[in-house]
Amino acid sequence: MHLSTILSLALAAAPLAVSARGTLGFALGARRPDGQCKTVADYEADFDALKSEAGSTIVRTYSVVDVNVPAYVCQVAAAILPAAQSKNFKVILGLWADAQASYDSEKAALQSVLTSQYAPYVYALTVGSESLYRGVSAQELLPRVRDAKTTFGELVPRIGTVDSWNKFQDGTADPILTSGVPTFLMVNAFGYWQHQNINNATATYLDDLQQAIGHIQSVAGLNTIEIWNGETGWPGDGGSDYGDAHASTVNEEKFFKTGVCAALAWGVNVFYFEAFDETWKPKSTGDTGQQGDETHWGAFTDNRTPKFSLTC
């Protein structure tokens, strides 16, 4: 696919988007550069930077409790919600739900934190993050989404899940879509993870979004579920290449300006992955067995300096 197809994609996607410009949000990590947990003050500083440089007032998280560094277990919701109240930000709170035990633990932690005081600052809850992509079945995930809706639905009206675009497009998520349970879904789509050269990345990203959202609406019906782009982005200098997708800050800016800005212009709400570089992260191993660097995906450095202009 080439960039010349973007106009046709925009026309195809037009019924999927609202008429107003989309909202830009950011995926937000739970840790400082040294791996320790962010405090309320850290989140407040994050919010100040995002609002000042990008005009953004909404973020998403991945878990209620972050256990990625066993020495520093982060109570994410307990720290981020007071900061959201202080700075008048909205948060989409994620509950990790790949296994029943992890969901149960996340649910209990959120029940101890989410009160009517903080509910106005929670835009939505997402149960699972690419759980289907990692092999959890829709039949396994659906009861957890339903339980979250039963438990938290009076405080948070938007509840659903988030997954890779292809798990919506190929029918994997259909049991969830046809259940009548979710009121909110997020679709992740990356030209980078499709091995695309930066010059074709925007067209691939927009086409993947269109296919996923189109399938959701064909199965669940129009205007029954609120749909956001849950993740998209590009690694900057210091990141790893992935096929023809080359990591550089120049390419990151180009993708933001062409891909993210195009989606926003259509009225699609977009979460950029991610807000700040996470230099605490260790090397990771991808599906191919190749080691990669996931510490340089931020639109900002880890000291909250923007890498480029975050306006469209």
Helices and strands as residue ranges (DSSP letters): G 3-5, H 6-13, G 14-16, E 24-27, H 40-54, E 58-60, E 65-66, E 74-75, H 76-87, E 90-95, H 100-111, G 119-121, E 122-129, H 138-152, E 159-164, H 165-169, H 174-177, E 184-188, G 192-194, H 198-220, E 226-232, H 249-255, I 256-260, H 261-266, E 270-272, E 284-285, E 291-292
